[in-house]
Amino acid sequence: MAIEKLTGRAAIVTGGGAGIGGEIARTLAADEAQVLIIDIDESTAAANVERIRTAGGQAVAMVGDVAQEEVAKGMVERAVAEFGRLDILVQNAFGVVTSSIGGSAVEVGIDSWRRGLDLLVGAHFLGAKYAVPAMEASGPPAGFEPEPWDGRGLRRGTPPLREVGRIVNISSVHGLLQAAGSAIYETGKAAVNGLTRQMAIDFGPLGITVNAIAPGHMVTDNLEKLWADVGNEAGFHLHELQYPVRRTGESADIAHAVSFLCSPQASFITGVILPVDGGHSIQLQENIILELKDYIQRNPDLKTFFDSPGFAQKGRE
Ligand SMILES: NC(=O)c1ccc[n+]([C@@H]2O[C@H](COP(=O)([O-])OP(=O)(O)OC[C@H]3O[C@@H](n4cnc5c(N)ncnc54)[C@H](O)[C@@H]3O)[C@@H](O)[C@H]2O)c1
């Protein structure tokens, strides 16, 4: 059976102006959900809304920093005011390229630590705090037919709530595995995974599923620019060779997974941290580096986006 459309459902996508969030917003709208894009960047949010409307979808834009409590509260109020309900919250906002938050616990400043975690994980807490009561108040979308609760498997009494809501948190493979010199990002993404599982347990009885997606390296418009500026073909191919599927990801790979997790067919999936990474995170790393040794030696001039000052990685001796 094909994945059902999201007709009659209302969604919020944080950081939905550009990059992965931009593609998620377009995909949910193409699936017939009504979409509120909240983004700190007014022009990209407005441009994406225009793009969705031109394609026949429904979307509105709102500007704000989702790490701020009044913005988290306001986005939920606005979605309910615009669409009359709330069904889906996709928490994606974070500028991968624009945020310079690298460093070990010794190196990062206390303000950067607080601001970084406020956005990486605090925003997910705030989003859920205001979205969950709105989802409960909305109830399942019109036309939703609960499956018969007819005694199979000794099912008796009142059926559990279903299709009340979906939360999808965008985490990272950096929440599953740690990279050197990245205390804020790795801690924040690991915390998103913990919060996802916690919320899945807390909100499952309300009919709300909560999952996270852990993307690998996704070549968004921003990363494309970075690759063009500081990388070269040999460096990009080195990245591709690290993936069992022999390619890096694209925003659509994440958007399709979000769309599935929001569909009625995914109602029994909750508390999952789903890597969408072409198999990158299942490999034994000491083998990868040995497998790539010859390639690196043959291409001593390779440059990757890690050569950008924002991504400076320390060598190990
Ligand atoms: N691109 C990747 O390779 C990759 C890999 C793993 C995880 N991720 C995760 O995916 C998500 C999106 O990343 P991306 O690569 O698309 O980033 P991006 O920089 O291309 O887009 C991020 C969007 O979020 C918005 N934004 C940033 N801070 C915000 C805030 N405080 N409030 C509201 N909006 C805000 C930006 O304006 C932008 O539109 C992030 O959570 C990131 O950690 C990305």
The ligand as a Gaussian input file, in Angstrom:
#p B3LYP/6-31G(d) Opt

LIG

0 1
 N       23.270000      19.197000       6.554000
 C       23.752000      18.146000       7.175000
 O       24.669000      17.477000       6.694000
 C       23.170000      17.716000       8.503000
 C       23.630000      16.509000       9.042000
 C       23.103000      16.076000      10.248000
 C       22.124000      16.824000      10.886000
 N       21.713000      17.990000      10.338000
 C       20.671000      18.743000      11.065000
 O       19.647000      19.108000      10.181000
 C       19.068000      20.348000      10.597000
 C       19.054000      21.328000       9.439000
 O       20.378000      21.499000       8.965000
 P       20.675000      22.160000       7.543000
 O       21.940000      21.574000       7.061000
 O       19.481000      22.099000       6.679000
 O       20.958000      23.673000       7.989000
 P       20.794000      25.032000       7.136000
 O       21.702000      26.014000       7.769000
 O       20.952000      24.769000       5.669000
 O       19.278000      25.449000       7.399000
 C       18.862000      25.720000       8.706000
 C       17.615000      26.575000       8.684000
 O       17.263000      26.814000      10.071000
 C       17.109000      28.232000      10.269000
 N       17.473000      28.556000      11.647000
 C       18.700000      28.550000      12.204000
 N       18.638000      28.913000      13.498000
 C       17.323000      29.134000      13.778000
 C       16.612000      29.521000      14.945000
 N       17.256000      29.782000      16.091000
 N       15.250000      29.649000      14.877000
 C       14.595000      29.423000      13.700000
 N       15.219000      29.055000      12.563000
 C       16.560000      28.907000      12.599000
 C       18.046000      28.864000       9.239000
 O       17.703000      30.209000       8.963000
 C       17.854000      27.936000       8.041000
 O       16.736000      28.317000       7.253000
 C       19.876000      20.806000      11.804000
 O       19.231000      20.415000      12.991000
 C       21.178000      20.032000      11.648000
 O       21.850000      19.859000      12.860000
 C       22.203000      18.468000       9.166000

